Each structure stands twice: as structure tokens, then as C-alpha cells.
């Protein structure tokens, strides 16, 4: 899937954001690679405006660790979903169409976000933007696994 990055940011949050106390991008903190709010994950990109490639995996148990040498940035956090369905949200375009299904209903999750971002950061310093230059692997698994 793709994420439209604007102002160095995109988010994953509940597919239906009507009940969220703080919907994306309100209170986005640019100083953290991975930030959390209720029902929402904020991701800070290496590039200002571009389209990132995002691969999402949902595991039944803790996935094997990712080799840090393969990624420019990694972070893990807890995540609570009320619906089990998420969507990518952009500052420019709002909610993307594709739904990420974690489960049939809500639950508690762990999430690991890994990012290859150096090339997107370099492009952003110049005049270019890229499509698929920055890549993310986002892995979810049950918190009790």
C-alpha cells in the first residue's frame, strides 16, 4: 500500500475516526519517529512530501526481530484498537481508501515500525520528491502473545 506523506508525516488510525478524542493530525509531535494517541499511530517521515511504500503484517505471535542494519529507524509501542480496522491518514488527502484489518473486533496490540528513510530525507533536502523511495514495514501482534 502507499501512504501520502505531507509535512514529514502520516498516520494510522481507526478506519472510522468519529469516536477518537484526538483525530490525525491534531497534536502530532514531530520530535518522535513513532508517536501514539488513543486509536492512532503517528509516523514522522524522512521526507517532506512524497509517497511512501507501506507493508503491514499482522502476526498471531511476536514476529522475529528485524535486523537494525536493514533499517534507518525502528520503534515499538503498544496500540489499542476499538474496531480492529485501521486506515492510513495523510495531512494532505485525509483518509486513504484501503483498510488494514487487525482483527474482527478491537483489542490490544504491540506494533513495530521499521523504516528505510535516508534516501527520502536526501531528496527532501534537494528539490525532489519520490514515489516509493521511503519504505515502511509495520508489524502488529497481540499484546498478550
C-alpha positions in Angstrom: 0.0 0.0 0.0 1.0 3.6 -0.3 1.0 6.5 2.2 0.9 10.1 1.0 3.3 11.9 3.2 2.9 15.6 3.8 4.8 17.9 6.1 7.0 14.9 7.1 4.1 12.9 8.5 1.4 10.3 8.1 -0.7 8.3 10.5 -2.5 5.0 11.0 -5.7 5.3 13.0 -9.1 3.8 13.4 -10.8 3.5 10.0 -13.8 5.4 11.4 -12.3 8.2 13.3 -15.6 9.6 14.6 -15.1 8.4 18.2 -11.4 9.3 18.5 -10.7 12.0 21.1 -7.8 13.4 19.0 -8.0 12.6 15.3 -5.0 12.8 13.0 -3.1 15.1 12.6 -4.1 17.1 15.8 -1.3 17.1 18.4 1.2 15.5 16.0 4.7 15.5 17.6 7.4 15.9 15.0 10.2 15.1 17.5 9.3 11.4 17.7 9.6 8.8 14.9 6.6 6.9 16.3 4.0 8.6 18.4 0.8 7.3 19.9 -2.6 8.7 20.7 -5.8 6.8 21.5 -6.6 4.7 18.4 -3.8 6.3 16.4 -0.2 5.9 15.4 1.8 9.0 14.2 4.8 8.4 12.0 7.4 11.0 11.2 8.9 10.6 7.7 12.4 11.5 6.5 10.9 13.4 3.6 8.6 16.4 3.4 6.2 15.5 0.6 6.2 12.1 -1.2 4.5 8.7 -1.5 5.9 6.1 0.8 5.6 2.3 0.4 4.0 0.7 3.5 3.9 -3.0 4.1 1.6 -4.1 7.0 1.9 -7.5 8.6 -0.5 -8.9 11.2 1.0 -11.8 13.3 -0.5 -14.2 15.8 2.6 -14.0 17.9 5.7 -11.8 18.3 7.4 -11.7 14.9 11.1 -12.3 14.6 13.2 -9.2 15.2 14.2 -7.1 12.2 17.9 -6.6 11.7 18.6 -3.0 12.6 21.2 -2.8 9.8 18.4 -3.2 7.3 16.5 -0.1 8.5 17.3 3.6 9.2 14.8 3.8 12.0 12.8 1.4 14.2 10.4 1.7 17.1 7.9 -0.5 19.1 4.9 0.6 21.1 1.6 -0.5 22.5 -1.6 0.1 20.5 -5.2 -0.2 21.4 -7.8 -0.6 18.6 -11.5 -0.4 19.3 -12.6 -1.8 15.9 -9.7 -3.9 14.7 -9.7 -1.9 11.4 -7.2 0.9 10.6 -6.6 3.2 7.7 -3.7 5.4 6.6 -4.3 9.1 7.1 -2.4 11.9 5.3 -2.2 15.6 6.2 -2.8 16.4 2.5 -5.5 13.9 1.5 -7.1 12.7 4.7 -8.1 9.0 4.9 -6.8 6.6 2.3 -9.3 4.0 0.9 -7.6 0.8 1.9 -8.5 -0.8 5.2 -6.0 -2.6 7.4 -7.7 -5.4 9.2 -6.1 -6.4 12.5 -9.0 -8.5 13.8 -12.8 -8.9 13.7 -13.0 -6.6 16.7 -10.9 -4.3 18.9 -8.0 -5.4 21.1 -4.6 -4.6 22.5 -1.6 -4.9 20.2 2.1 -4.4 20.0 3.4 -2.7 16.9 6.9 -2.4 15.4 7.6 0.2 12.8 10.7 -0.1 10.7 11.7 2.5 8.1 14.2 3.0 5.3 14.2 6.7 5.1 17.7 8.1 4.2 17.0 8.5 0.5 13.7 10.3 1.1 15.5 12.7 3.5 18.2 13.4 0.9 15.5 14.1 -1.7 13.7 16.4 0.6 16.9 18.4 1.2 17.1 19.0 -2.6 14.2 19.8 -4.8 12.8 16.3 -5.5 10.2 14.1 -4.1 9.9 10.4 -4.7 7.4 7.6 -5.1 8.2 4.5 -3.1 11.7 5.9 -2.1 10.8 5.7 1.6 9.6 2.2 2.8 8.0 1.1 5.9 7.3 -2.3 7.5 4.6 -2.1 10.1 4.1 -5.3 12.2 1.2 -5.9 14.6 0.8 -8.8 17.0 -1.5 -9.3 20.0 -0.2 -7.7 23.2 -0.6 -10.9 25.2 1.4 -13.0 22.7 
